Amino acid sequence: MSGEVPVPPPVLWAQRKEDVLLTFSVESKDPAIKIEKDSVYFKGINAQDKKVHEVTIPLYDAVVPENSGFVNKGRCIEMVLRKEKKDAPYWPSLTKDKKKPHYLKIDFNKWKDEDDEDEDGGGNNYDIEEMLRSMGGGAGDKGEKPSFDDLESDSDDENLPDLE
């Protein structure tokens, strides 16, 4: 085991106007994590197969390490990196390299486009119930039920023969 070469863990990333969100998809009890201004370092041992995972990710732009942090969720480690330039445009990629690393993937569950945030006012929550209510319906709508009493009767429904 001591001669084993560390491999990068699967990493998912997404971004918001002011933050970059990273998820290290490895179950590690005590990972070594270091957030620098221009890079992120991760080293941990997978609890299931005892593989050593290690990676240093050079970031596209600067982040503020003091305002960034991470939490170990058990099955993964989630990290929020606060961008240094708050009014800068979205990063075109997580790293400065033009070539995408094989371990890096986009987290579409957390992804928010730049123009989507402008419409929402930068909020992270998407409430379909609220949208349906604003359209006049929805699962949570407790309004009056429509009345069908004023509809004319259908002539096809009258005097139907008995079924044999």
DSSP file with accessible surface (Angstrom, degrees, kcal/mol):
  #  RESIDUE AA STRUCTURE BP1 BP2  ACC     N-H-->O    O-->H-N    N-H-->O    O-->H-N    TCO  KAPPA ALPHA  PHI   PSI    X-CA   Y-CA   Z-CA
    1    1 A M    >         0   0  159      0, 0.0     3,-1.5     0, 0.0     0, 0.0   0.000 360.0 360.0 360.0 -30.3    0.0    0.0    0.0
    2    2 A S  T 3   +     0   0  131      1,-0.3     0, 0.0     3,-0.0     0, 0.0   0.788 360.0  53.4 -68.9 -23.8    2.8    2.4    0.7
    3    3 A G  T 3  S+     0   0   70      2,-0.1    -1,-0.3     0, 0.0     2,-0.2   0.372  81.6 123.5 -88.3   3.8    3.9    2.3   -3.0
    4    4 A E    <   -     0   0   70     -3,-1.5     0, 0.0     1,-0.1     0, 0.0  -0.465  61.2-131.5 -72.3 132.1    0.5    3.2   -4.2
    5    5 A V        -     0   0  113     -2,-0.2    47,-0.1     1,-0.1    -1,-0.1  -0.711  25.5-117.3 -83.2 129.1    0.3    6.3   -6.4
    6    6 A P        -     0   0   47      0, 0.0    47,-0.2     0, 0.0    -1,-0.1  -0.374  28.1-154.9 -65.9 143.0   -2.4    8.8   -5.3
    7    7 A V  B     -a   53   0A  57     45,-2.1    47,-1.4    -2,-0.0    48,-0.0  -0.880  24.1-101.6-115.5 151.3   -5.2    9.4   -7.9
    8    8 A P        -     0   0   41      0, 0.0    47,-0.1     0, 0.0     3,-0.1  -0.476  37.6-124.5 -69.4 141.6   -7.4   12.5   -8.2
    9    9 A P        -     0   0    0      0, 0.0     2,-0.2     0, 0.0    17,-0.1  -0.445  36.7 -87.5 -77.8 159.1  -10.9   12.0   -6.8
   10   10 A P        -     0   0   69      0, 0.0    15,-2.8     0, 0.0     2,-0.4  -0.529  51.4-162.7 -64.2 130.7  -13.9   12.7   -8.9
   11   11 A V  E     -De  24 104B   1     92,-2.8    94,-2.6    -2,-0.2     2,-0.4  -0.980  10.8-164.5-124.0 128.1  -14.7   16.5   -8.6
   12   12 A L  E     -De  23 105B  48     11,-2.6    11,-2.5    -2,-0.4     2,-0.3  -0.886  13.8-172.2-105.7 143.6  -17.9   18.2   -9.5
   13   13 A W  E     +De  22 106B  15     92,-1.9    94,-3.0    -2,-0.4     2,-0.3  -0.975  14.7 163.1-140.1 150.4  -18.0   22.0   -9.8
   14   14 A A  E     -D   21   0B   0      7,-2.1     7,-3.3    -2,-0.3     2,-0.3  -0.931  19.4-145.3-148.6 169.6  -20.6   24.8  -10.3
   15   15 A Q  E     -D   20   0B   2     -2,-0.3    97,-0.8     5,-0.3     2,-0.2  -0.977  11.1-167.3-145.0 157.7  -20.6   28.5   -9.8
   16   16 A R        -     0   0   29      3,-3.2    98,-0.1    -2,-0.3   108,-0.0  -0.711  52.1 -84.8-123.5-178.3  -22.6   31.5   -8.8
   17   17 A K  S    S+     0   0   67     -2,-0.2    71,-0.1     1,-0.2    97,-0.0   0.910 127.6  17.3 -59.4 -41.0  -21.9   35.2   -9.3
   18   18 A E  S    S+     0   0   79     69,-0.1    65,-2.7    64,-0.0     2,-0.3   0.497 123.3  54.5-110.2  -7.7  -19.8   35.3   -6.1
   19   19 A D  E     - F   0  82B  25     63,-0.2    -3,-3.2    67,-0.1     2,-0.4  -0.924  55.3-150.0-132.5 155.9  -19.0   31.7   -5.3
   20   20 A V  E     -DF  15  81B   0     61,-2.5    61,-3.1    -2,-0.3     2,-0.5  -0.989  22.2-151.7-118.4 131.0  -17.5   28.5   -6.8
   21   21 A L  E     -DF  14  80B  25     -7,-3.3    -7,-2.1    -2,-0.4     2,-0.4  -0.913  13.8-175.9-109.6 126.3  -19.0   25.2   -5.5
   22   22 A L  E     -DF  13  79B   0     57,-2.6    57,-3.2    -2,-0.5     2,-0.4  -0.942   9.6-167.3-120.2 143.3  -16.8   22.1   -5.5
   23   23 A T  E     -DF  12  78B   9    -11,-2.5   -11,-2.6    -2,-0.4     2,-0.8  -0.977   9.0-156.3-130.0 116.7  -17.8   18.6   -4.5
   24   24 A F  E     -DF  11  77B   0     53,-3.0    53,-2.1    -2,-0.4     2,-2.1  -0.851  14.1-148.9 -90.5 110.5  -15.1   16.0   -3.9
   25   25 A S        +     0   0   51    -15,-2.8     2,-0.3    -2,-0.8    51,-0.2  -0.429  58.3 105.2 -85.6  67.9  -16.9   12.7   -4.5
   26   26 A V        -     0   0    3     -2,-2.1     2,-1.0   -17,-0.1    48,-0.1  -0.996  69.3-128.1-146.1 138.7  -14.9   10.5   -2.1
   27   27 A E        +     0   0   57     -2,-0.3    20,-3.8    49,-0.1     2,-0.4  -0.788  45.8 157.7 -90.3 101.9  -15.8    9.1    1.3
   28   28 A S        -     0   0    5     -2,-1.0    46,-0.2    46,-0.2    18,-0.1  -0.994  34.6-156.0-132.9 131.1  -12.9   10.2    3.5
   29   29 A K  S    S+     0   0  168     16,-0.5    -1,-0.1    -2,-0.4    45,-0.1   0.957  89.3  13.2 -72.3 -53.1  -12.9   10.6    7.3
   30   30 A D  S    S-     0   0  153     15,-0.2    -1,-0.2     2,-0.0     2,-0.1  -0.607  79.2-179.3-126.4  74.8  -10.1   13.1    7.8
   31   31 A P        -     0   0   23      0, 0.0     2,-0.7     0, 0.0    13,-0.2  -0.386  28.6-125.6 -74.8 152.0   -9.1   14.7    4.5
   32   32 A A  E     +B   43   0A  51     11,-3.7    11,-1.9    -2,-0.1     2,-0.4  -0.891  37.3 177.2 -94.6 116.9   -6.3   17.2    4.2
   33   33 A I  E     -B   42   0A  31     -2,-0.7     2,-0.4     9,-0.2     9,-0.2  -0.986  12.5-178.8-127.4 132.7   -7.7   20.3    2.5
   34   34 A K  E     -B   41   0A 123      7,-2.1     7,-2.8    -2,-0.4     2,-0.6  -0.981  10.6-159.8-133.9 121.0   -5.9   23.5    1.9
   35   35 A I  E     +B   40   0A  30     -2,-0.4     5,-0.2     5,-0.2     2,-0.2  -0.899  17.9 179.6-102.5 114.7   -7.6   26.5    0.2
   36   36 A E        -     0   0   75      3,-2.9    27,-0.1    -2,-0.6     3,-0.1  -0.593  43.5-101.8-104.4 173.6   -5.1   29.0   -1.3
   37   37 A K  S    S+     0   0  110      1,-0.2    26,-2.2    -2,-0.2    47,-0.1   0.855 120.7  19.7 -64.3 -34.1   -5.8   32.2   -3.2
   38   38 A D  S    S+     0   0  102     24,-0.2    21,-2.5     1,-0.1     2,-0.3   0.314 127.2  30.8-122.2   8.0   -5.1   30.5   -6.6
   39   39 A S  E     - C   0  58A  22     19,-0.3    -3,-2.9    -3,-0.1     2,-0.4  -0.989  57.5-137.0-159.4 164.6   -5.5   26.8   -5.9
   40   40 A V  E     -BC  35  57A   1     17,-1.8    17,-3.2    -2,-0.3     2,-0.4  -0.998  17.8-159.9-128.4 132.5   -7.3   24.1   -3.9
   41   41 A Y  E     +BC  34  56A  60     -7,-2.8    -7,-2.1    -2,-0.4     2,-0.4  -0.934  11.0 178.5-114.5 135.9   -5.5   21.0   -2.4
   42   42 A F  E     +BC  33  55A   0     13,-2.7    13,-2.5    -2,-0.4     2,-0.3  -0.999   7.4 167.3-137.2 134.7   -7.2   17.8   -1.4
   43   43 A K  E     +BC  32  54A  84    -11,-1.9   -11,-3.7    -2,-0.4     2,-0.3  -0.959  17.1 142.4-145.2 127.7   -5.8   14.6    0.0
   44   44 A G  E     - C   0  53A   5      9,-2.7     9,-3.3    -2,-0.3     2,-0.5  -0.989  44.2-117.8-158.5 161.7   -7.8   11.8    1.5
   45   45 A I  E     - C   0  52A  94     -2,-0.3   -16,-0.5     7,-0.2     2,-0.2  -0.922  35.0-120.4-107.7 124.2   -8.2    8.1    1.9
   46   46 A N     >  -     0   0   19      5,-2.9     4,-1.6    -2,-0.5   -18,-0.2  -0.451  15.7-145.6 -64.0 126.9  -11.4    6.5    0.5
   47   47 A A  T  4 S+     0   0   29    -20,-3.8    -1,-0.2    -2,-0.2   -19,-0.1   0.784  92.7  48.3 -67.2 -26.5  -13.1    4.8    3.4
   48   48 A Q  T  4 S+     0   0  134    -21,-0.3    -1,-0.2     1,-0.1   -20,-0.0   0.955 129.2  12.9 -82.5 -52.9  -14.5    2.0    1.2
   49   49 A D  T  4 S-     0   0   81      2,-0.1    -2,-0.2     0, 0.0    -1,-0.1   0.379  92.6-124.9-110.0   5.7  -11.5    0.8   -0.9
   50   50 A K     <  +     0   0  109     -4,-1.6     2,-0.2     1,-0.2    -3,-0.1   0.701  54.9 155.4  60.6  22.1   -8.6    2.5    1.1
   51   51 A K        -     0   0   99     -5,-0.1    -5,-2.9     1,-0.0     2,-0.5  -0.580  44.2-123.9 -77.7 143.3   -7.4    4.2   -2.1
   52   52 A V  E     - C   0  45A  30     -2,-0.2   -45,-2.1    -7,-0.2     2,-0.5  -0.768  26.2-165.8 -89.6 126.1   -5.4    7.4   -1.6
   53   53 A H  E     +aC   7  44A  14     -9,-3.3    -9,-2.7    -2,-0.5     2,-0.3  -0.959  14.3 164.8-114.2 131.8   -6.8   10.4   -3.5
   54   54 A E  E     + C   0  43A  61    -47,-1.4     2,-0.3    -2,-0.5   -11,-0.2  -0.993   0.6 157.7-148.5 137.0   -4.8   13.6   -4.0
   55   55 A V  E     - C   0  42A  12    -13,-2.5   -13,-2.7    -2,-0.3     2,-0.5  -0.976  26.1-155.2-157.4 144.5   -5.2   16.6   -6.3
   56   56 A T  E     - C   0  41A  79     -2,-0.3   -15,-0.2   -15,-0.2    -2,-0.0  -0.997  19.1-159.0-117.9 120.8   -4.1   20.2   -6.5
   57   57 A I  E     - C   0  40A   0    -17,-3.2   -17,-1.8    -2,-0.5     2,-0.5  -0.895   8.0-146.6-104.3 111.8   -6.5   22.3   -8.6
   58   58 A P  E     - C   0  39A  58      0, 0.0    38,-0.5     0, 0.0   -19,-0.3  -0.672  26.8-132.5 -75.7 123.2   -5.1   25.5  -10.0
   59   59 A L        -     0   0    3    -21,-2.5    36,-0.3    -2,-0.5    37,-0.2  -0.418   7.3-127.6 -83.0 153.6   -8.0   27.9  -10.1
   60   60 A Y  S    S+     0   0   87     34,-2.4     2,-0.3    33,-0.2    35,-0.1   0.881  90.6   1.4 -63.3 -40.2   -9.0   30.2  -13.1
   61   61 A D  S    S-     0   0   39     33,-0.3    -1,-0.1   -24,-0.0     2,-0.1  -0.869  95.0 -69.0-142.1 176.9   -9.1   33.3  -10.9
   62   62 A A        -     0   0   14     -2,-0.3    22,-2.2    21,-0.1    23,-0.5  -0.343  41.1-167.8 -76.0 146.8   -8.4   34.3   -7.3
   63   63 A V  E     -G   83   0B   0    -26,-2.2    20,-0.2    20,-0.3   -24,-0.1  -0.822  28.6-112.2-123.3 167.2  -10.6   33.3   -4.3
   64   64 A V  E >   -G   82   0B  27     18,-2.8     3,-0.9    -2,-0.3    18,-0.5  -0.867  24.2-166.7-103.1 102.6  -10.6   34.6   -0.8
   65   65 A P  E >  S+     0   0B  36      0, 0.0     3,-1.1     0, 0.0    -1,-0.2   0.850  85.5  58.4 -59.6 -34.7   -9.4   31.7    1.5
   66   66 A E  E 3  S+     0   0B 153      1,-0.3    -2,-0.0    16,-0.0   -31,-0.0   0.796 111.4  41.1 -66.3 -29.3  -10.6   33.4    4.7
   67   67 A N  E <  S+     0   0B 103     -3,-0.9     2,-0.3    15,-0.1    -1,-0.3   0.265 104.3  84.1-101.0   8.7  -14.2   33.5    3.4
   68   68 A S  E <   +     0   0B  20     -3,-1.1     2,-0.3    -4,-0.3    13,-0.2  -0.724  53.4 159.9-106.5 162.1  -14.2   30.0    1.8
   69   69 A G  E     -G   80   0B  33     11,-2.3    11,-2.7    -2,-0.3     2,-0.3  -0.975  23.6-138.6-166.8 178.0  -14.9   26.8    3.6
   70   70 A F  E     -G   79   0B 102     -2,-0.3     2,-0.4     9,-0.2     9,-0.2  -0.960   4.4-154.2-146.5 160.5  -15.8   23.1    3.3
   71   71 A V  E     -G   78   0B  75      7,-2.6     7,-2.5    -2,-0.3     2,-0.8  -0.997  19.0-132.1-139.3 136.4  -17.9   20.5    5.1
   72   72 A N  E     -G   77   0B  58     -2,-0.4     5,-0.2     5,-0.2   -45,-0.0  -0.816  20.4-176.0 -88.5 111.8  -17.5   16.7    5.2
   73   73 A K        -     0   0  123      3,-2.7     2,-1.1    -2,-0.8     4,-0.2   0.331  45.1-112.3 -90.3   6.2  -20.9   15.3    4.4
   74   74 A G  S    S+     0   0   37      2,-0.4   -46,-0.2   -46,-0.2    -1,-0.1  -0.546 111.6  43.0  97.9 -68.5  -19.8   11.7    5.0
   75   75 A R  S    S+     0   0  185     -2,-1.1     2,-0.3   -48,-0.2    -1,-0.1   0.620 129.2   7.5 -85.6 -15.5  -20.1   10.4    1.4
   76   76 A C        -     0   0   25    -51,-0.2    -3,-2.7   -49,-0.1     2,-0.5  -0.976  68.4-119.8-156.0 166.4  -18.5   13.6   -0.1
   77   77 A I  E     -FG  24  72B   0    -53,-2.1   -53,-3.0    -2,-0.3     2,-0.4  -0.974  26.7-158.4-115.4 121.4  -16.8   16.8    0.8
   78   78 A E  E     -FG  23  71B  56     -7,-2.5    -7,-2.6    -2,-0.5     2,-0.4  -0.867  10.4-171.4-102.7 137.9  -18.6   20.0   -0.3
   79   79 A M  E     -FG  22  70B   2    -57,-3.2   -57,-2.6    -2,-0.4     2,-0.5  -0.969  14.6-159.6-132.2 140.5  -16.6   23.2   -0.6
   80   80 A V  E     -FG  21  69B  62    -11,-2.7   -11,-2.3    -2,-0.4     2,-0.5  -0.989  10.1-165.4-119.5 122.1  -17.6   26.9   -1.2
   81   81 A L  E     -F   20   0B   0    -61,-3.1   -61,-2.5    -2,-0.5     2,-0.5  -0.936  14.7-139.9-108.2 123.3  -15.0   29.2   -2.6
   82   82 A R  E     -FG  19  64B  72     -2,-0.5   -18,-2.8   -18,-0.5   -63,-0.2  -0.719  22.3-126.4 -84.0 121.9  -15.7   32.9   -2.4
   83   83 A K  E     - G   0  63B   3    -65,-2.7   -20,-0.3    -2,-0.5     3,-0.1  -0.422   5.7-142.1 -66.8 143.3  -14.5   34.7   -5.6
   84   84 A E  S    S+     0   0   82    -22,-2.2     2,-0.9     1,-0.2   -21,-0.1   0.912  93.5  55.0 -72.4 -42.2  -12.2   37.7   -5.0
   85   85 A K    >   -     0   0  109    -23,-0.5     3,-0.7     1,-0.2    -1,-0.2  -0.805  67.1-176.5 -96.3 105.1  -13.7   39.8   -7.8
   86   86 A K  T 3  S+     0   0   81     -2,-0.9    -1,-0.2     1,-0.2   -67,-0.1   0.808  81.5  43.6 -73.1 -31.0  -17.5   39.9   -7.1
   87   87 A D  T 3  S+     0   0  146    -69,-0.1    -1,-0.2     2,-0.0   -69,-0.1   0.360  87.8 114.9 -97.7   7.6  -18.5   41.8  -10.2
   88   88 A A  S <  S-     0   0   21     -3,-0.7     3,-0.1   -71,-0.1    -5,-0.0  -0.348  74.3 -98.6 -72.9 155.7  -16.3   39.8  -12.6
   89   89 A P        -     0   0   94      0, 0.0    -1,-0.1     0, 0.0    -4,-0.1  -0.229  54.3 -74.3 -67.2 166.7  -18.0   37.7  -15.3
   90   90 A Y        -     0   0   27      1,-0.1   -73,-0.1     2,-0.1   -72,-0.0  -0.253  54.5-103.6 -58.8 148.0  -18.5   34.0  -14.8
   91   91 A W        -     0   0   10      1,-0.1    -1,-0.1    -3,-0.1     3,-0.1  -0.551  18.5-143.1 -72.0 137.1  -15.4   31.8  -15.1
   92   92 A P  S    S-     0   0   98      0, 0.0     2,-0.3     0, 0.0    -1,-0.1   0.775  83.3  -3.1 -72.6 -22.2  -15.3   30.0  -18.4
   93   93 A S  S    S-     0   0   38      1,-0.1   -33,-0.2     2,-0.0     5,-0.0  -0.964  71.4-110.7-157.0 169.0  -13.8   27.0  -16.6
   94   94 A L  S    S+     0   0    1     -2,-0.3   -34,-2.4   -35,-0.1   -33,-0.3   0.862 100.6  43.0 -73.8 -34.3  -12.6   26.0  -13.1
   95   95 A T  S    S-     0   0    4    -36,-0.3   -36,-0.2     2,-0.2   -35,-0.2  -0.694  79.5-124.5-112.1 163.2   -8.9   26.0  -14.1
   96   96 A K  S    S+     0   0  135    -38,-0.5   -37,-0.1    -2,-0.2    -1,-0.1   0.745  83.4 100.5 -74.3 -24.3   -6.7   28.2  -16.3
   97   97 A D  S    S-     0   0   99    -39,-0.3    -2,-0.2     1,-0.1    -3,-0.0  -0.345  70.1-143.6 -63.6 142.4   -5.8   25.3  -18.5
   98   98 A K  S    S+     0   0  209      2,-0.1     2,-0.4    -5,-0.0    -1,-0.1   0.788  84.9  78.0 -74.7 -27.0   -7.6   25.0  -21.8
   99   99 A K  S    S-     0   0  176      1,-0.0    -2,-0.1     0, 0.0    -4,-0.0  -0.701  84.7-129.9 -87.8 129.7   -7.6   21.2  -21.4
  100  100 A K        -     0   0  126     -2,-0.4    -2,-0.1     1,-0.1     2,-0.0  -0.617  23.4-118.9 -79.8 128.9  -10.2   19.8  -19.0
  101  101 A P    >   -     0   0   24      0, 0.0     3,-1.4     0, 0.0    -1,-0.1  -0.381  19.7-123.4 -64.3 146.2   -8.8   17.4  -16.4
  102  102 A H  T 3  S+     0   0  142      1,-0.3    -2,-0.0    -2,-0.0     0, 0.0   0.764 108.7  53.7 -64.0 -26.2  -10.4   13.9  -16.6
  103  103 A Y  T 3  S+     0   0   31    -93,-0.1   -92,-2.8     2,-0.0     2,-0.4   0.557  91.3  91.6 -86.1  -7.4  -11.6   13.9  -13.0
  104  104 A L  E <   +e   11   0B   5     -3,-1.4     2,-0.3   -94,-0.2   -92,-0.2  -0.777  48.1 165.4-100.5 128.4  -13.5   17.2  -13.3
  105  105 A K  E     -e   12   0B 120    -94,-2.6   -92,-1.9    -2,-0.4     2,-0.3  -0.948  38.9-102.9-136.0 157.8  -17.2   17.4  -14.2
  106  106 A I  E     -e   13   0B  70     -2,-0.3     2,-1.2   -94,-0.2   -92,-0.2  -0.626  25.5-136.2 -81.4 136.3  -19.9   20.0  -14.1
  107  107 A D    >>  -     0   0   13    -94,-3.0     3,-1.1    -2,-0.3     4,-1.1  -0.750  23.7-179.1 -91.9  91.1  -22.4   19.7  -11.2
  108  108 A F  T 34 S+     0   0  157     -2,-1.2    -1,-0.2     1,-0.3   -94,-0.0   0.726  75.5  66.3 -69.1 -19.7  -25.6   20.4  -13.1
  109  109 A N  T 34 S+     0   0  160      1,-0.2    -1,-0.3    -3,-0.1   -95,-0.1   0.796 116.0  27.5 -69.0 -26.8  -27.7   20.0   -9.9
  110  110 A K  T <4 S+     0   0   49     -3,-1.1    -2,-0.2   -97,-0.1    -1,-0.2   0.485  94.7 119.5-109.6  -8.0  -26.1   23.1   -8.5
  111  111 A W     <  -     0   0   60     -4,-1.1     2,-0.4   -97,-0.1   -95,-0.1  -0.302  35.9-178.9 -67.3 141.5  -25.3   24.9  -11.8
  112  112 A K        -     0   0   23    -97,-0.8   -97,-0.1    -2,-0.0     2,-0.1  -0.967  21.8-131.8-140.3 123.8  -26.8   28.4  -12.4
  113  113 A D     >  -     0   0   74     -2,-0.4     4,-1.7     1,-0.1     3,-0.2  -0.355  24.6-113.4 -72.0 159.0  -26.2   30.4  -15.5
  114  114 A E  H  > S+     0   0   75      1,-0.2     4,-1.3     2,-0.2     3,-0.1   0.907 117.6  46.6 -59.6 -44.4  -25.2   34.0  -15.4
  115  115 A D  H  > S+     0   0   95      1,-0.2     4,-1.4     2,-0.2    -1,-0.2   0.794 106.6  59.6 -73.2 -25.3  -28.5   35.2  -16.9
  116  116 A D  H  > S+     0   0   61     -3,-0.2     4,-1.8     1,-0.2     6,-0.2   0.899 103.4  51.3 -66.4 -39.8  -30.6   32.9  -14.7
  117  117 A E  H  X>S+     0   0    9     -4,-1.7     5,-3.0     1,-0.2     4,-0.9   0.873 105.3  56.1 -65.9 -35.9  -29.2   34.6  -11.6
  118  118 A D  H  <5S+     0   0  109     -4,-1.3     3,-0.4     3,-0.2    -1,-0.2   0.911 108.9  47.0 -63.3 -39.9  -30.1   38.0  -13.0
  119  119 A E  H  <5S+     0   0  148     -4,-1.4    -1,-0.2     1,-0.2    -2,-0.2   0.896 116.5  43.5 -67.4 -39.5  -33.7   37.0  -13.4
  120  120 A D  H ><5S-     0   0   74     -4,-1.8     3,-0.6    -5,-0.1    -1,-0.2   0.511 113.6-113.7 -84.1  -5.9  -33.9   35.4   -9.9
  121  121 A G  T 3<5S-     0   0   72     -4,-0.9    -3,-0.2    -3,-0.4    -4,-0.1   0.760  71.4 -60.1  75.5  22.7  -32.1   38.3   -8.2
  122  122 A G  T 3 <S+     0   0   34     -5,-3.0    -1,-0.2     1,-0.2    -4,-0.1   0.500  94.7 150.7  86.6   2.7  -29.2   36.0   -7.4
  123  123 A G    <   -     0   0   33     -3,-0.6    -1,-0.2    -6,-0.3    -3,-0.1  -0.310  41.9-150.3 -71.0 154.2  -31.3   33.6   -5.3
  124  124 A N        +     0   0   94     -4,-0.0     2,-0.4  -108,-0.0    -1,-0.1   0.492  69.2  88.5 -98.5  -8.2  -30.3   30.0   -5.1
  125  125 A N        -     0   0  148     -5,-0.1     2,-0.5     2,-0.0    -2,-0.1  -0.777  53.9-165.0-100.2 139.6  -33.8   28.6   -4.5
  126  126 A Y        -     0   0  160     -2,-0.4     2,-0.7     4,-0.0    -2,-0.0  -0.970   7.8-167.9-121.2 114.0  -36.2   27.6   -7.3
  127  127 A D     >  -     0   0   88     -2,-0.5     4,-1.6     1,-0.2     5,-0.1  -0.856  12.6-179.2-110.5 102.9  -39.7   27.2   -6.0
  128  128 A I  H  > S+     0   0   88     -2,-0.7     4,-2.7     1,-0.2     5,-0.2   0.845  84.0  60.5 -70.0 -30.2  -42.1   25.5   -8.5
  129  129 A E  H  > S+     0   0   61      1,-0.2     4,-2.4     2,-0.2    -1,-0.2   0.927 105.4  47.7 -60.7 -44.0  -45.0   25.8   -6.1
  130  130 A E  H  > S+     0   0  105      2,-0.2     4,-2.2     1,-0.2    -1,-0.2   0.905 111.0  51.6 -64.7 -39.6  -44.6   29.6   -6.1
  131  131 A M  H  X S+     0   0   73     -4,-1.6     4,-1.2     1,-0.2    -2,-0.2   0.935 111.0  47.1 -63.7 -44.6  -44.4   29.6   -9.9
  132  132 A L  H  <>S+     0   0   59     -4,-2.7     5,-2.4     1,-0.2     4,-0.3   0.900 110.7  52.5 -64.7 -39.7  -47.6   27.5  -10.2
  133  133 A R  H ><5S+     0   0   98     -4,-2.4     3,-1.4     1,-0.2    -1,-0.2   0.904 106.7  52.7 -62.2 -40.2  -49.5   29.7   -7.8
  134  134 A S  H 3<5S+     0   0   91     -4,-2.2    -1,-0.2     1,-0.3    -2,-0.2   0.786 106.5  54.4 -68.3 -22.4  -48.5   32.8   -9.7
  135  135 A M  T 3<5S-     0   0  140     -4,-1.2    -1,-0.3    -3,-0.3    -2,-0.2   0.452 126.8 -99.2 -88.5  -2.2  -49.9   31.2  -12.8
  136  136 A G  T < 5S+     0   0   63     -3,-1.4     2,-0.2     1,-0.3    -3,-0.2   0.674  94.4  50.8  97.7  18.8  -53.3   30.6  -11.1
  137  137 A G      < +     0   0   26     -5,-2.4    -1,-0.3    -6,-0.1    -2,-0.2  -0.756  51.5 136.3-154.5-157.1  -53.0   26.9  -10.1
  138  138 A G    >   -     0   0   34     -2,-0.2     3,-1.1     1,-0.1    -9,-0.1  -0.315  62.0 -83.6 120.5 158.6  -50.6   24.6   -8.3
  139  139 A A  T 3  S+     0   0   80      1,-0.3    -1,-0.1    -2,-0.1   -10,-0.1   0.825 124.8  47.7 -68.0 -31.8  -50.5   21.8   -5.8
  140  140 A G  T 3  S+     0   0   26     -3,-0.1     2,-0.5   -11,-0.1    -1,-0.3   0.361  81.9 121.5 -91.9   7.3  -50.5   24.2   -2.8
  141  141 A D    <   +     0   0   73     -3,-1.1    -3,-0.1     1,-0.1   -12,-0.0  -0.576  35.2 179.8 -78.1 121.6  -53.4   26.3   -4.1
  142  142 A K        +     0   0  188     -2,-0.5    -1,-0.1     3,-0.0     3,-0.1   0.089  38.4 127.8-106.6  21.0  -56.3   26.3   -1.6
  143  143 A G  S    S-     0   0   43      1,-0.2     2,-0.1    -6,-0.0    -2,-0.0  -0.026  71.0 -65.2 -69.8 179.0  -58.5   28.6   -3.7
  144  144 A E        -     0   0  195      1,-0.1    -1,-0.2     3,-0.0     3,-0.1  -0.385  51.4-118.7 -67.7 145.7  -62.1   27.8   -4.6
  145  145 A K        -     0   0  181     -3,-0.1    -1,-0.1     1,-0.1     2,-0.0  -0.547  36.7 -99.3 -81.5 146.5  -62.7   24.9   -6.9
  146  146 A P        -     0   0   99      0, 0.0     2,-0.5     0, 0.0    -1,-0.1  -0.365  32.8-131.6 -66.9 147.1  -64.4   25.7  -10.2
  147  147 A S        -     0   0   76      1,-0.1     3,-0.3    -3,-0.1    -3,-0.0  -0.854  18.5-173.0-100.9 133.1  -68.1   25.1  -10.5
  148  148 A F    >   +     0   0  143     -2,-0.5     3,-1.2     1,-0.2    -1,-0.1   0.235  59.8 103.0-106.0  13.1  -69.4   23.2  -13.5
  149  149 A D  T 3  S+     0   0  149      1,-0.2    -1,-0.2     0, 0.0    -2,-0.0   0.798  74.8  57.5 -66.4 -29.7  -73.1   23.8  -12.7
  150  150 A D  T 3  S+     0   0  134     -3,-0.3    -1,-0.2     2,-0.1     2,-0.2   0.519  83.4 105.3 -84.5  -0.1  -73.5   26.5  -15.3
  151  151 A L  S <  S-     0   0  113     -3,-1.2     2,-0.1     1,-0.1     3,-0.1  -0.521  77.0-112.3 -80.4 143.6  -72.5   24.2  -18.2
  152  152 A E        -     0   0  187     -2,-0.2     2,-0.1     1,-0.1    -1,-0.1  -0.411  36.6-103.3 -70.4 151.1  -75.1   23.0  -20.5
  153  153 A S        -     0   0   94     -2,-0.1     2,-0.5     1,-0.1    -1,-0.1  -0.416  34.0-114.4 -75.0 150.9  -75.9   19.3  -20.4
  154  154 A D    >   -     0   0   84      1,-0.1     3,-1.5    -2,-0.1     4,-0.4  -0.734  12.5-144.8 -89.2 129.3  -74.5   17.2  -23.2
  155  155 A S  G >  S+     0   0   86     -2,-0.5     3,-0.8     1,-0.3    -1,-0.1   0.761  96.4  66.1 -67.2 -22.9  -77.2   15.6  -25.4
  156  156 A D  G 3  S+     0   0  116      1,-0.2    -1,-0.3     4,-0.0    -3,-0.0   0.751  95.7  57.9 -69.6 -21.8  -75.0   12.5  -25.9
  157  157 A D  G <  S+     0   0  111     -3,-1.5     3,-0.4     3,-0.0    -1,-0.2   0.607  87.3  95.5 -85.4 -10.7  -75.4   11.6  -22.2
  158  158 A E  S <  S+     0   0  106     -3,-0.8    -3,-0.0    -4,-0.4     0, 0.0  -0.560  89.5   1.2 -86.7 146.1  -79.2   11.5  -22.2
  159  159 A N  S    S-     0   0  161     -2,-0.2    -1,-0.2     1,-0.2    -2,-0.0   0.897  75.3-179.8  51.5  55.4  -81.3    8.3  -22.5
  160  160 A L        -     0   0  119     -3,-0.4    -1,-0.2     1,-0.1     3,-0.1  -0.636  29.2-115.0 -82.3 140.2  -78.5    5.8  -22.8
  161  161 A P        -     0   0  114      0, 0.0     2,-0.1     0, 0.0    -1,-0.1  -0.386  36.1 -96.9 -73.2 154.7  -79.7    2.2  -23.3
  162  162 A D        -     0   0  152      1,-0.1     2,-0.3    -2,-0.0     0, 0.0  -0.384  38.2-111.4 -67.8 148.8  -78.9   -0.3  -20.5
  163  163 A L              0   0  175     -2,-0.1    -1,-0.1    -3,-0.1    -3,-0.0  -0.572 360.0 360.0 -80.8 139.9  -75.9   -2.5  -20.9
  164  164 A E              0   0  238     -2,-0.3    -1,-0.1     0, 0.0     0, 0.0  -0.694 360.0 360.0-103.6 360.0  -76.7   -6.2  -21.5
